[in-house]
Amino acid sequence: MINDLKLGIKLLKYSSQRTLSIILAIVFFIAGVACAVFFNDNIGYAGLFILSNAMWPVQLLYSINASNQVQSSSSKKKLQTTVPAIMYTGCELILYTFYIILQLVVVHLHPEYREMLTLNILFTGISVFFLAIYTGTAYKYFFVSFVLFLTTYLAFSMFGNYMRFHTVTLPLSLPVTIILGYVLVIAGGALQYMLYVLFYKRDLSKYAQGAAMRKCM
């Protein structure tokens, strides 16, 4: 597992459009922090913005998978299954931990936000689970995966906002909710890996790649 993670990190320097991915990651991260700090995550986007950054290493890795050299390599299966799943889950655990710390700091500074803290954290954990499923299928079935994720997320977002508007109190303590979030991150990573294996033999979707890579596919 550690060797697969090291391999994935090492290969990122050969990926396509690294600079653009880094810029987008910074934008998403700042947007997520801003939502958490200034809007108390009431619109439910802070966690998604922050934790969606785990997709960028996978995106970069799959740009390498699109090359003919990797397609003919003995490591082809590993680079489309084990390596991206480990990279994604590892990044997600780090980002989720940061998100939890950020939320606790915000609530410490603004105690009036405390009532929504548990709901926000639970909402983020479930959203990340959906995101892991999307990432597990998007590089083979981009449009179907995108539509299903967007539809599911919007429906779930509406339900979450309904609960916030009606001040629904969850029968969960804060520590239990945080632990449940970690469970959802790990479960999402495991399911993502199974999806990578399930669809491994399917052709890569050119629409999941940047414009530069699409021309080479």
N, CA, C and O of each residue as an XYZ file, in Angstrom:
868
protein
N       0.832     -1.207      0.000
C       0.000      0.000      0.000
C       0.870      1.261      0.000
O       0.633      2.188     -0.775
N       1.867      1.283      0.869
C       2.767      2.440      0.938
C       3.523      2.586     -0.384
O       3.709      3.697     -0.881
N       3.953      1.464     -0.945
C       4.685      1.505     -2.220
C       3.802      2.028     -3.346
O       4.264      2.765     -4.216
N       2.525      1.641     -3.324
C       1.590      2.128     -4.351
C       1.395      3.632     -4.218
O       1.318      4.349     -5.216
N       1.314      4.104     -2.975
C       1.162      5.540     -2.744
C       2.394      6.299     -3.231
O       2.277      7.348     -3.865
N       3.570      5.763     -2.931
C       4.813      6.399     -3.375
C       4.891      6.425     -4.899
O       5.341      7.407     -5.488
N       4.444      5.328     -5.539
C       4.457      5.269     -6.999
C       3.545      6.338     -7.583
O       3.921      7.030     -8.529
N       2.346      6.476     -7.024
C       1.412      7.474     -7.526
C       1.944      8.884     -7.395
O       1.830      9.685     -8.322
N       2.531      9.193     -6.236
C       3.086     10.528     -6.017
C       4.245     10.790     -6.975
O       4.380     11.891     -7.508
N       5.073      9.782     -7.188
C       6.227      9.916     -8.081
C       5.789     10.188     -9.516
O       6.435     10.956    -10.229
N       4.702      9.567     -9.936
C       4.253      9.696    -11.317
C       3.546     11.020    -11.598
O       3.388     11.396    -12.759
N       3.122     11.729    -10.558
C       2.383     12.970    -10.769
C       3.185     14.001    -11.563
O       2.610     14.824    -12.275
N       4.509     13.954    -11.442
C       5.330     14.936    -12.152
C       5.309     14.727    -13.663
O       5.744     15.597    -14.417
N       4.802     13.568    -14.110
C       4.713     13.295    -15.537
C       3.303     13.545    -16.080
O       3.039     13.300    -17.257
N       2.414     14.023    -15.238
C       1.016     14.200    -15.634
C       0.808     15.446    -16.478
O       1.678     16.311    -16.584
N      -0.363     15.505    -17.067
C      -0.713     16.625    -17.949
C      -1.477     17.700    -17.178
O      -2.293     17.386    -16.312
N      -1.214     18.951    -17.490
C      -1.933     20.104    -16.946
C      -1.830     20.197    -15.414
O      -2.820     20.456    -14.730
N      -0.636     19.983    -14.901
C      -0.422     20.068    -13.445
C      -0.693     21.474    -12.924
O      -1.327     21.641    -11.882
N      -0.211     22.488    -13.649
C      -0.363     23.869    -13.172
C      -1.835     24.253    -13.048
O      -2.243     24.852    -12.053
N      -2.631     23.906    -14.061
C      -4.058     24.217    -14.023
C      -4.732     23.501    -12.856
O      -5.573     24.085    -12.172
N      -4.370     22.252    -12.627
C      -4.963     21.485    -11.535
C      -4.620     22.102    -10.183
O      -5.468     22.159     -9.293
N      -3.393     22.561    -10.028
C      -2.981     23.188     -8.776
C      -3.749     24.484     -8.543
O      -4.183     24.764     -7.425
N      -3.915     25.270     -9.599
C      -4.664     26.532     -9.486
C      -6.112     26.260     -9.087
O      -6.645     26.925     -8.199
N      -6.744     25.297     -9.732
C      -8.134     24.960     -9.425
C      -8.257     24.426     -7.997
O      -9.224     24.724     -7.296
N      -7.275     23.637     -7.576
C      -7.293     23.110     -6.213
C      -7.238     24.247     -5.192
O      -7.949     24.225     -4.188
N      -6.396     25.230     -5.455
C      -6.279     26.386     -4.555
C      -7.592     27.164     -4.522
O      -8.038     27.580     -3.452
N      -8.212     27.363     -5.681
C      -9.486     28.087     -5.758
C     -10.569     27.356     -4.970
O     -11.300     27.973     -4.195
N     -10.671     26.041     -5.169
C     -11.677     25.250     -4.457
C     -11.430     25.300     -2.945
O     -12.367     25.419     -2.156
N     -10.168     25.208     -2.561
C      -9.827     25.194     -1.147
C     -10.199     26.527     -0.492
O     -10.799     26.549      0.583
N      -9.845     27.617     -1.134
C     -10.157     28.944     -0.583
C     -11.670     29.153     -0.522
O     -12.186     29.709      0.448
N     -12.379     28.704     -1.565
C     -13.843     28.836     -1.579
C     -14.461     28.051     -0.428
O     -15.394     28.523      0.221
N     -13.934     26.846     -0.176
C     -14.454     26.039      0.928
C     -14.222     26.680      2.276
O     -15.120     26.707      3.117
N     -13.027     27.195      2.488
C     -12.709     27.857      3.753
C     -13.585     29.097      3.928
O     -14.072     29.367      5.026
N     -13.785     29.847      2.847
C     -14.622     31.050      2.916
C     -16.062     30.703      3.288
O     -16.682     31.395      4.095
N     -16.595     29.625      2.697
C     -17.963     29.207      3.019
C     -18.080     28.827      4.497
O     -19.061     29.168      5.158
N     -17.071     28.117      5.007
C     -17.108     27.693      6.408
C     -16.993     28.873      7.362
O     -17.685     28.922      8.379
N     -16.123     29.821      7.038
C     -15.843     30.941      7.943
C     -16.921     32.014      7.891
O     -17.358     32.516      8.927
N     -17.354     32.370      6.663
C     -18.249     33.514      6.516
C     -19.729     33.145      6.408
O     -20.597     33.979      6.666
N     -20.019     31.893      6.028
C     -21.420     31.516      5.846
C     -21.832     30.351      6.745
O     -22.952     29.852      6.636
N     -20.926     29.911      7.642
C     -21.217     28.805      8.551
C     -21.640     27.552      7.786
O     -22.342     26.700      8.332
N     -21.218     27.435      6.533
C     -21.528     26.258      5.715
C     -23.031     26.036      5.564
O     -23.471     24.916      5.305
N     -23.823     27.107      5.727
C     -25.270     26.938      5.664
C     -25.758     26.482      4.298
O     -26.817     25.863      4.198
N     -25.003     26.776      3.245
C     -25.411     26.322      1.921
C     -24.803     24.959      1.607
O     -25.051     24.404      0.537
N     -24.016     24.418      2.523
C     -23.553     23.052      2.397
C     -22.416     22.820      1.436
O     -22.167     21.681      1.043
N     -21.712     23.879      1.042
C     -20.674     23.718      0.031
C     -19.259     23.688      0.604
O     -18.334     23.258     -0.085
N     -19.072     24.124      1.820
C     -17.718     24.232      2.378
C     -16.994     22.892      2.347
O     -15.888     22.785      1.818
N     -17.626     21.875      2.917
C     -17.001     20.559      2.944
C     -16.754     20.003      1.566
O     -15.701     19.419      1.310
N     -17.717     20.177      0.664
C     -17.566     19.642     -0.696
C     -16.432     20.338     -1.429
O     -15.642     19.681     -2.106
N     -16.338     21.658     -1.308
C     -15.259     22.394     -1.964
C     -13.891     21.933     -1.453
O     -12.971     21.702     -2.237
N     -13.773     21.804     -0.149
C     -12.484     21.430      0.437
C     -12.129     19.987      0.094
O     -11.013     19.716     -0.350
N     -13.055     19.069      0.291
C     -12.742     17.657      0.124
C     -12.714     17.195     -1.330
O     -12.162     16.138     -1.633
N     -13.305     17.981     -2.232
C     -13.237     17.606     -3.652
C     -11.822     17.723     -4.200
O     -11.537     17.230     -5.292
N     -10.927     18.376     -3.447
C      -9.546     18.498     -3.900
C      -8.821     17.151     -3.943
O      -7.753     17.043     -4.546
N      -9.387     16.135     -3.316
C      -8.792     14.796     -3.406
C      -8.898     14.233     -4.818
O      -8.193     13.285     -5.165
N      -9.774     14.814     -5.631
C      -9.924     14.329     -7.006
C      -8.780     14.756     -7.910
O      -8.501     14.090     -8.907
N      -8.110     15.863     -7.577
C      -7.088     16.380     -8.491
C      -5.909     15.425     -8.663
O      -5.469     15.238     -9.797
N      -5.368     14.809     -7.608
C      -4.307     13.830     -7.837
C      -4.765     12.657     -8.712
O      -3.999     12.134     -9.521
N      -6.036     12.254     -8.533
C      -6.570     11.168     -9.357
C      -6.694     11.613    -10.812
O      -6.382     10.852    -11.728
N      -7.149     12.845    -11.018
C      -7.253     13.396    -12.363
C      -5.880     13.410    -13.034
O      -5.756     13.021    -14.195
N      -4.866     13.850    -12.322
C      -3.514     13.895    -12.879
C      -3.005     12.488    -13.182
O      -2.369     12.258    -14.210
N      -3.289     11.559    -12.287
C      -2.839     10.186    -12.499
C      -3.521      9.562    -13.712
O      -2.885      8.830    -14.470
N      -4.790      9.842    -13.901
C      -5.500      9.280    -15.048
C      -5.083      9.932    -16.359
O      -5.275      9.346    -17.424
N      -4.518     11.127    -16.303
C      -3.965     11.708    -17.529
C      -2.738     10.916    -17.978
O      -2.432     10.851    -19.169
N      -2.037     10.313    -17.012
C      -0.909      9.436    -17.343
C      -1.434      8.109    -17.873
O      -0.859      7.536    -18.798
N      -2.522      7.620    -17.288
C      -3.121      6.360    -17.735
C      -3.564      6.413    -19.189
O      -3.652      5.384    -19.858
N      -3.842      7.615    -19.673
C      -4.314      7.758    -21.050
C      -3.201      7.591    -22.081
O      -3.478      7.435    -23.270
N      -1.948      7.621    -21.639
C      -0.834      7.510    -22.580
C      -0.672      6.071    -23.068
O      -0.982      5.121    -22.349
N      -0.188      5.926    -24.285
C       0.002      4.598    -24.870
C       1.048      3.792    -24.100
O       0.943      2.570    -23.991
N       2.050      4.481    -23.570
C       3.106      3.800    -22.842
C       2.568      3.098    -21.597
O       2.944      1.962    -21.307
N       1.684      3.782    -20.862
C       1.096      3.184    -19.665
C       0.108      2.095    -20.045
O       0.014      1.078    -19.358
N      -0.636      2.296    -21.141
C      -1.612      1.313    -21.576
C      -0.966     -0.029    -21.899
O      -1.600     -1.075    -21.762
N       0.277     -0.003    -22.321
C       0.989     -1.246    -22.652
C       1.895     -1.721    -21.514
O       2.625     -2.700    -21.663
N       1.844     -1.024    -20.383
C       2.710     -1.352    -19.244
C       2.110     -2.476    -18.398
O       0.894     -2.667    -18.368
N       2.979     -3.212    -17.715
C       2.525     -4.268    -16.811
C       1.866     -3.686    -15.558
O       1.178     -4.396    -14.824
N       2.083     -2.396    -15.321
C       1.501     -1.729    -14.152
C       0.166     -1.059    -14.476
O      -0.382     -0.326    -13.652
N      -0.349     -1.308    -15.665
C      -1.571     -0.642    -16.116
C      -2.729     -0.821    -15.130
O      -3.390      0.151    -14.765
N      -2.972     -2.053    -14.703
C      -4.110     -2.305    -13.816
C      -3.930     -1.611    -12.472
O      -4.867     -1.011    -11.946
N      -2.727     -1.695    -11.919
C      -2.448     -1.064    -10.635
C      -2.658      0.445    -10.709
O      -3.172      1.054     -9.770
N      -2.257      1.047    -11.835
C      -2.365      2.494    -11.979
C      -3.796      2.957    -12.215
O      -4.082      4.151    -12.123
N      -4.694      2.030    -12.517
C      -6.096      2.403    -12.694
C      -6.981      1.925    -11.551
O      -8.178      2.214    -11.537
N      -6.423      1.212    -10.611
C      -7.235      0.667     -9.511
C      -6.646      1.018     -8.145
O      -7.117      1.933     -7.470
N      -5.616      0.282     -7.750
C      -5.055      0.431     -6.403
C      -4.476      1.814     -6.142
O      -4.796      2.445     -5.135
N      -3.628      2.285     -7.046
C      -2.917      3.545     -6.822
C      -3.871      4.735     -6.698
O      -3.765      5.483     -5.725
N      -4.808      4.946     -7.648
C      -5.707      6.101     -7.483
C      -6.609      5.993     -6.262
O      -6.921      7.009     -5.641
N      -7.036      4.781     -5.904
C      -7.905      4.621     -4.730
C      -7.167      4.981     -3.448
O      -7.728      5.632     -2.567
N      -5.908      4.557     -3.343
C      -5.114      4.865     -2.151
C      -4.812      6.360     -2.084
O      -4.905      6.971     -1.019
N      -4.450      6.947     -3.230
C      -4.160      8.376     -3.253
C      -5.387      9.191     -2.875
O      -5.301     10.134     -2.089
N      -6.526      8.821     -3.440
C      -7.762      9.560     -3.172
C      -8.133      9.466     -1.690
O      -8.402     10.482     -1.048
N      -8.145      8.247     -1.152
C      -8.561      8.055      0.237
C      -7.603      8.731      1.203
O      -8.037      9.326      2.189
N      -6.301      8.647      0.933
C      -5.315      9.313      1.782
C      -5.515     10.812      1.801
O      -5.503     11.432      2.865
N      -5.701     11.403      0.615
C      -5.941     12.858      0.535
C      -7.237     13.234      1.237
O      -7.313     14.259      1.914
N      -8.260     12.391      1.069
C      -9.561     12.688      1.658
C      -9.501     12.668      3.181
O     -10.137     13.492      3.838
N      -8.746     11.739      3.742
C      -8.613     11.678      5.198
C      -7.930     12.933      5.738
O      -8.320     13.458      6.781
N      -6.917     13.408      5.031
C      -6.219     14.630      5.447
C      -7.147     15.840      5.346
O      -7.218     16.657      6.264
N      -7.856     15.945      4.225
C      -8.746     17.080      4.006
C      -9.929     17.057      4.970
O     -10.367     18.104      5.446
N     -10.442     15.870      5.254
C     -11.565     15.762      6.190
C     -11.123     16.191      7.594
O     -11.862     16.874      8.302
N      -9.924     15.788      7.982
C      -9.397     16.199      9.286
C      -9.256     17.721      9.358
O      -9.608     18.336     10.365
N      -8.741     18.319      8.287
C      -8.634     19.785      8.243
C     -10.015     20.419      8.355
O     -10.194     21.399      9.078
N     -10.996     19.859      7.637
C     -12.352     20.416      7.666
C     -12.937     20.369      9.080
O     -13.573     21.323      9.525
N     -12.717     19.254      9.781
C     -13.222     19.125     11.146
C     -12.581     20.181     12.053
O     -13.269     20.853     12.821
N     -11.270     20.314     11.953
C     -10.561     21.311     12.770
C     -11.076     22.714     12.457
O     -11.299     23.515     13.365
N     -11.266     23.011     11.164
C     -11.774     24.325     10.750
C     -13.147     24.585     11.346
O     -13.404     25.675     11.856
N     -14.025     23.606     11.288
C     -15.373     23.775     11.826
C     -15.341     23.980     13.350
O     -16.095     24.793     13.885
N     -14.480     23.253     14.031
C     -14.389     23.400     15.485
C     -13.859     24.780     15.861
O     -14.304     25.372     16.844
N     -12.916     25.286     15.085
C     -12.378     26.625     15.336
C     -13.453     27.684     15.111
O     -13.603     28.609     15.909
N     -14.206     27.538     14.006
C     -15.268     28.494     13.690
C     -16.318     28.518     14.799
O     -16.775     29.585     15.212
N     -16.694     27.335     15.273
C     -17.706     27.265     16.337
C     -17.161     27.815     17.650
O     -17.909     28.404     18.430
N     -15.875     27.633     17.899
C     -15.266     28.198     19.112
C     -15.324     29.726     19.066
O     -15.560     30.374     20.086
N     -15.110     30.294     17.885
C     -15.139     31.741     17.740
C     -16.560     32.285     17.648
O     -16.828     33.429     18.014
N     -17.476     31.431     17.145
C     -18.880     31.842     16.984
C     -19.785     30.769     17.595
O     -20.315     29.933     16.863
N     -19.969     30.773     18.897
C     -20.775     29.734     19.568
C     -22.204     29.638     19.034
O     -22.847     28.598     19.177
N     -22.703     30.701     18.425
C     -24.070     30.674     17.901
C     -24.226     29.692     16.743
O     -25.347     29.345     16.374
N     -23.103     29.240     16.165
C     -23.152     28.274     15.061
C     -23.177     26.827     15.549
O     -23.275     25.909     14.734
N     -23.092     26.606     16.848
C     -22.892     25.262     17.384
C     -24.015     24.296     17.003
O     -23.761     23.116     16.760
N     -25.243     24.786     16.952
C     -26.380     23.907     16.688
C     -26.281     23.222     15.324
O     -26.748     22.095     15.159
N     -25.685     23.889     14.365
C     -25.609     23.342     13.027
C     -24.347     22.519     12.781
O     -24.193     21.916     11.719
N     -23.445     22.494     13.761
C     -22.145     21.845     13.544
C     -22.288     20.358     13.228
O     -21.693     19.865     12.270
N     -23.071     19.649     14.027
C     -23.235     18.208     13.822
C     -23.844     17.910     12.464
O     -23.403     16.998     11.765
N     -24.855     18.678     12.092
C     -25.505     18.478     10.797
C     -24.540     18.759      9.650
O     -24.517     18.019      8.667
N     -23.749     19.813      9.765
C     -22.788     20.148      8.717
C     -21.761     19.043      8.514
O     -21.443     18.683      7.380
N     -21.245     18.508      9.615
C     -20.228     17.463      9.529
C     -20.812     16.182      8.942
O     -20.176     15.533      8.112
N     -22.010     15.819      9.364
C     -22.660     14.628      8.814
C     -22.938     14.812      7.330
O     -22.712     13.904      6.530
N     -23.427     15.990      6.968
C     -23.713     16.304      5.570
C     -22.444     16.160      4.722
O     -22.482     15.606      3.623
N     -21.340     16.657      5.237
C     -20.070     16.579      4.512
C     -19.618     15.134      4.345
O     -19.167     14.747      3.267
N     -19.734     14.335      5.401
C     -19.331     12.932      5.307
C     -20.100     12.169      4.240
O     -19.514     11.395      3.484
N     -21.406     12.384      4.176
C     -22.238     11.710      3.180
C     -21.915     12.225      1.781
O     -21.872     11.450      0.825
N     -21.686     13.534      1.660
C     -21.332     14.118      0.360
C     -20.030     13.525     -0.170
O     -19.907     13.247     -1.363
N     -19.066     13.336      0.718
C     -17.774     12.766      0.315
C     -17.942     11.313     -0.122
O     -17.246     10.854     -1.027
N     -18.851     10.596      0.509
C     -19.136      9.215      0.095
C     -19.654      9.197     -1.340
O     -19.225      8.377     -2.152
N     -20.586     10.114     -1.650
C     -21.087     10.226     -3.024
C     -19.965     10.602     -3.991
O     -19.896     10.095     -5.110
N     -19.103     11.488     -3.544
C     -18.002     11.954     -4.390
C     -17.040     10.816     -4.719
O     -16.516     10.746     -5.831
N     -16.807      9.932     -3.762
C     -15.927      8.785     -3.992
C     -16.516      7.855     -5.055
O     -15.790      7.334     -5.902
N     -17.831      7.650     -5.005
C     -18.488      6.812     -6.014
C     -18.372      7.454     -7.395
O     -18.086      6.778     -8.383
N     -18.597      8.757     -7.449
C     -18.467      9.476     -8.725
C     -17.063      9.331     -9.291
O     -16.895      9.045    -10.477
N     -16.054      9.526     -8.447
C     -14.671      9.446     -8.911
C     -14.320      8.034     -9.357
O     -13.461      7.852    -10.220
N     -14.978      7.035     -8.778
C     -14.710      5.653     -9.143
C     -15.238      5.249    -10.502
O     -14.827      4.225    -11.048
N     -16.155      6.049    -11.065
C     -16.746      5.694    -12.363
C     -16.537      6.754    -13.446
O     -16.685      6.462    -14.633
N     -16.195      7.975    -13.048
C     -16.170      9.095    -13.993
C     -15.147      8.931    -15.111
O     -15.362      9.436    -16.213
N     -14.045      8.241    -14.856
C     -12.995      8.136    -15.871
C     -13.295      7.065    -16.915
O     -12.543      6.889    -17.874
N     -14.404      6.351    -16.718
C     -14.855      5.391    -17.721
C     -16.218      5.780    -18.305
O     -16.483      5.557    -19.486
N     -17.068      6.359    -17.469
C     -18.410      6.765    -17.898
C     -18.656      8.187    -17.398
O     -19.391      8.395    -16.432
N     -18.046      9.146    -18.050
C     -18.020     10.512    -17.525
C     -19.406     11.140    -17.435
O     -19.805     11.582    -16.358
N     -20.149     11.189    -18.537
C     -21.419     11.909    -18.549
C     -22.455     11.264    -17.629
O     -23.151     11.962    -16.892
N     -22.557      9.941    -17.669
C     -23.513      9.243    -16.798
C     -23.158      9.483    -15.336
O     -24.032      9.751    -14.512
N     -21.876      9.384    -15.023
C     -21.431      9.589    -13.640
C     -21.709     11.010    -13.179
O     -22.156     11.226    -12.052
N     -21.445     11.979    -14.049
C     -21.639     13.385    -13.683
C     -23.115     13.680    -13.424
O     -23.454     14.334    -12.437
N     -23.989     13.202    -14.301
C     -25.424     13.463    -14.144
C     -25.950     12.809    -12.875
O     -26.715     13.425    -12.132
N     -25.547     11.562    -12.620
C     -26.017     10.860    -11.426
C     -25.513     11.541    -10.150
O     -26.255     11.679     -9.178
N     -24.253     11.960    -10.164
C     -23.712     12.630     -8.972
C     -24.413     13.968     -8.748
O     -24.806     14.281     -7.624
N     -24.572     14.759     -9.814
C     -25.187     16.074     -9.678
C     -26.626     15.941     -9.190
O     -27.055     16.690     -8.312
N     -27.365     15.000     -9.750
C     -28.755     14.801     -9.352
C     -28.855     14.375     -7.888
O     -29.663     14.902     -7.123
N     -28.019     13.411     -7.522
C     -28.026     12.911     -6.141
C     -27.619     13.999     -5.156
O     -28.236     14.164     -4.104
N     -26.569     14.740     -5.510
C     -26.077     15.766     -4.594
C     -27.097     16.888     -4.424
O     -27.314     17.361     -3.309
N     -27.725     17.319     -5.517
C     -28.707     18.396     -5.416
C     -29.906     17.975     -4.575
O     -30.409     18.753     -3.765
N     -30.365     16.729     -4.773
C     -31.494     16.230     -3.984
C     -31.120     16.163     -2.508
O     -31.901     16.557     -1.643
N     -29.923     15.662     -2.230
C     -29.453     15.564     -0.856
C     -29.243     16.945     -0.247
O     -29.513     17.157      0.935
N     -28.758     17.887     -1.063
C     -28.536     19.255     -0.602
C     -29.864     19.918     -0.213
O     -29.954     20.607      0.802
N     -30.878     19.697     -1.035
C     -32.194     20.254     -0.729
C     -32.729     19.684      0.584
O     -33.305     20.403      1.401
N     -32.529     18.384      0.767
C     -32.980     17.748      2.014
C     -32.213     18.307      3.209
O     -32.800     18.565      4.260
N     -30.899     18.493      3.052
C     -30.084     19.042      4.120
C     -30.485     20.463      4.478
O     -30.540     20.821      5.655
N     -30.767     21.274      3.462
C     -31.189     22.658      3.710
C     -32.568     22.712      4.368
O     -32.854     23.610      5.160
N     -33.417     21.737      4.031
C     -34.725     21.639      4.685
C     -34.537     21.382      6.183
O     -35.209     21.984      7.021
N     -33.607     20.473      6.499
C     -33.338     20.160      7.904
C     -32.771     21.372      8.631
O     -33.103     21.617      9.791
N     -31.906     22.137      7.942
C     -31.340     23.335      8.564
C     -32.425     24.385      8.809
O     -32.484     25.008      9.869
N     -33.281     24.563      7.801
C     -34.330     25.594      7.894
C     -35.291     25.298      9.037
O     -35.750     26.208      9.729
N     -35.591     24.015      9.229
C     -36.528     23.622     10.289
C     -35.800     23.264     11.586
O     -36.400     22.741     12.525
N     -34.495     23.555     11.621
C     -33.676     23.351     12.832
C     -33.871     21.944     13.390
O     -34.193     21.768     14.565
N     -33.675     20.960     12.542
C     -33.802     19.559     12.960
C     -32.589     19.178     13.805
O     -31.451     19.434     13.413
N     -32.829     18.576     14.947
C     -31.747     18.147     15.827
C     -31.490     16.659     15.618
O     -32.409     15.848     15.735
N     -30.257     16.300     15.313
C     -29.916     14.904     15.089
C     -29.646     14.199     16.414
O     -29.075     14.792     17.330
N     -30.059     12.922     16.520
C     -29.806     12.157     17.762
C     -28.388     11.603     17.792
O     -28.175     10.443     18.146
N     -27.409     12.443     17.416
C     -26.013     12.025     17.368
C     -25.156     13.054     18.092
O     -25.355     14.259     17.939
N     -24.217     12.578     18.869
C     -23.287     13.493     19.519
C     -22.233     13.925     18.514
O     -22.065     13.297     17.469
N     -21.528     14.993     18.834
C     -20.496     15.492     17.932
C     -19.375     14.471     17.705
O     -18.998     14.253     16.554
N     -18.823     13.833     18.751
C     -17.771     12.838     18.521
C     -18.222     11.683     17.637
O     -17.470     11.224     16.777
N     -19.454     11.211     17.848
C     -19.981     10.111     17.030
C     -20.101     10.539     15.572
O     -19.795      9.766     14.665
N     -20.547     11.775     15.350
C     -20.695     12.290     13.986
C     -19.341     12.392     13.290
O     -19.215     12.050     12.114
N     -18.337     12.859     14.015
C     -16.988     12.975     13.428
C     -16.454     11.600     13.059
O     -15.900     11.420     11.974
N     -16.615     10.629     13.952
C     -16.155      9.262     13.671
C     -16.920      8.679     12.492
O     -16.335      8.011     11.640
N     -18.219      8.928     12.440
C     -19.031      8.448     11.323
C     -18.530      9.029     10.010
O     -18.539      8.353      8.981
N     -18.092     10.288     10.047
C     -17.540     10.905      8.847
C     -16.299     10.175      8.362
O     -16.139      9.937      7.165
N     -15.413      9.818      9.302
C     -14.216      9.056      8.923
C     -14.594      7.694      8.335
O     -13.977      7.229      7.377
N     -15.605      7.069      8.917
C     -16.074      5.774      8.398
C     -16.580      5.926      6.970
O     -16.306      5.080      6.119
N     -17.316      7.002      6.704
C     -17.837      7.247      5.362
C     -16.711      7.517      4.362
O     -16.783      7.080      3.214
N     -15.675      8.234      4.794
C     -14.524      8.492      3.912
C     -13.846      7.181      3.536
O     -13.555      6.944      2.363
N     -13.594      6.332      4.523
C     -12.920      5.052      4.267
C     -13.807      4.118      3.462
O     -13.332      3.444      2.548
N     -15.106      4.071      3.799
C     -16.036      3.221      3.052
C     -16.144      3.685      1.600
O     -16.221      2.869      0.681
N     -16.150      5.002      1.406
C     -16.193      5.540      0.051
C     -14.952      5.155     -0.738
O     -15.043      4.818     -1.919
N     -13.785      5.205     -0.088
C     -12.550      4.813     -0.750
C     -12.544      3.343     -1.125
O     -12.070      2.971     -2.199
N     -13.080      2.489     -0.222
C     -13.149      1.049     -0.505
C     -14.093      0.773     -1.669
O     -13.779     -0.031     -2.548
N     -15.253      1.440     -1.679
C     -16.206      1.258     -2.774
C     -15.630      1.792     -4.078
O     -15.834      1.208     -5.143
N     -14.912      2.901     -3.988
C     -14.270      3.452     -5.182
C     -13.289      2.444     -5.786
O     -13.258      2.248     -7.001
N     -12.497      1.813     -4.935
C     -11.555      0.798     -5.415
C     -12.294     -0.338     -6.126
O     -11.862     -0.794     -7.185
N     -13.399     -0.791     -5.551
C     -14.167     -1.880     -6.175
C     -14.721     -1.456     -7.533
O     -14.791     -2.264     -8.459
N     -15.111     -0.193     -7.649
C     -15.606      0.314     -8.932
C     -14.474      0.391     -9.956
O     -14.671      0.080    -11.131
N     -13.291      0.804     -9.508
C     -12.130      0.815    -10.412
C     -11.863     -0.587    -10.957
O     -11.615     -0.759    -12.150
N     -11.915     -1.580    -10.082
C     -11.672     -2.971    -10.500
C     -12.781     -3.461    -11.421
O     -12.517     -4.127    -12.421
N     -14.021     -3.130    -11.080
C     -15.171     -3.578    -11.858
C     -15.125     -3.069    -13.292
O     -15.439     -3.805    -14.227
N     -14.732     -1.810    -13.465
C     -14.740     -1.191    -14.791
C     -13.344     -1.057    -15.404
O     -13.145     -0.314    -16.365
N     -12.397     -1.778    -14.841
C     -11.011     -1.652    -15.277
C     -10.841     -1.892    -16.783
O     -10.089     -1.174    -17.441
N     -11.521     -2.875    -17.319
C     -11.324     -3.244    -18.723
C     -12.071     -2.329    -19.694
O     -11.904     -2.447    -20.908
N     -12.871     -1.441    -19.181
C     -13.570     -0.495    -20.042
C     -12.609      0.586    -20.527
O     -11.645      0.930    -19.842
N     -12.881      1.111    -21.707
C     -12.024      2.162    -22.261
C     -12.135      3.437    -21.435
O     -13.190      3.737    -20.875
N     -11.047      4.174    -21.365
C     -11.069      5.466    -20.684
C     -11.939      6.449    -21.461
O     -11.933      6.459    -22.692
N     -12.675      7.262    -20.740
C     -13.494      8.286    -21.376
C     -12.635      9.509    -21.684
O     -12.019     10.084    -20.787
N     -12.600      9.893    -22.925
C     -11.802     11.063    -23.294
C     -12.370     12.353    -22.707
O     -11.650     13.339    -22.548
N     -13.673     12.342    -22.384
C     -14.308     13.552    -21.863
C     -13.961     13.800    -20.397
O     -14.240     14.873    -19.862
N     -13.348     12.801    -19.746
C     -12.903     12.984    -18.364
C     -11.502     13.585    -18.323
O     -10.964     13.850    -17.248
N     -10.908     13.800    -19.514
C      -9.558     14.349    -19.594
C      -9.603     15.797    -20.070
O     -10.614     16.260    -20.599
N      -8.493     16.501    -19.875
C      -8.391     17.864    -20.346
C      -8.306     17.905    -21.865
O      -8.110     16.879    -22.517
N      -8.454     19.084    -22.408
C      -8.461     19.242    -23.872
C      -7.180     18.711    -24.504
O      -7.222     18.095    -25.569
N      -6.056     18.943    -23.863
C      -4.768     18.514    -24.421
C      -4.695     16.997    -24.529
O      -4.187     16.463    -25.515
N      -5.208     16.298    -23.505
C      -5.168     14.838    -23.523
C      -6.199     14.249    -24.465
O      -5.968     13.189    -25.046
N      -7.344     14.921    -24.629
C      -8.367     14.406    -25.539
C      -7.848     14.313    -26.964
O      -8.227     13.407    -27.706
N      -6.986     15.242    -27.350
C      -6.444     15.210    -28.691
C      -5.536     14.017    -28.927
O      -5.304     13.616    -30.067
N      -5.022     13.451    -27.835
C      -4.093     12.321    -27.961
C      -4.805     10.966    -27.833
O      -4.185      9.914    -27.988
N      -6.095     11.004    -27.552
C      -6.823      9.743    -27.336
C      -7.616      9.330    -28.577
O      -8.284      8.296    -28.567
